[in-house]
Amino acid sequence: MENYMNFLPYVAMIAVFYFLMIRPQQQRAKKEREFESSLKVGDKIITKSGIHGRISELSDTTIVIETMSGKLKMERSAISMEMSAKLNASPVVKK
């Protein structure tokens, strides 16, 4: 019984570490994958490097975006989920 009590703090530390660090990262990665798979031609996007454009072609791992200066071929993972969501959100009108 006493041996189990010695391991209890370690088990608690591992559980806290899992719920505060590992699990949120897994959920964020899952949302990112879902976002990448939901992209379609015509969507307005912003890349992680800050390039604004519209998707003109899609393949399994790459996309072609049309910018004001031409077309660029990029990896799907180079698209910023947060910035693209803000770009496509409807603007708030203050009265």
Phi, psi and omega in degrees: 000319182292328179295322179294325180292332179289330182272345183303315178298324179292319178296319179295320178297318179295318180296316179296316178301317180297310185285337180264338184236309186285310184297314178298324178294320178295319179294320178296318179295322179295317178297321179296317178297318179296321178297314180298323181283341181271358180294145178219163180299134180101346179293140173275134183222163171232131178280167179295340177270000174096011180277128178265141177188184179235137181290126178248337177213148178231143168224187184300314185243347183235163174225158171244122178250144179259121178248180180292339182257004179139198181253143179231137176261128183221166173284148178299327183290351180277359181270134179276117181294314184293313183292322179293324178294320178294322180295321183272353178288147180289141180291145179271127181260121178267139179250000000 
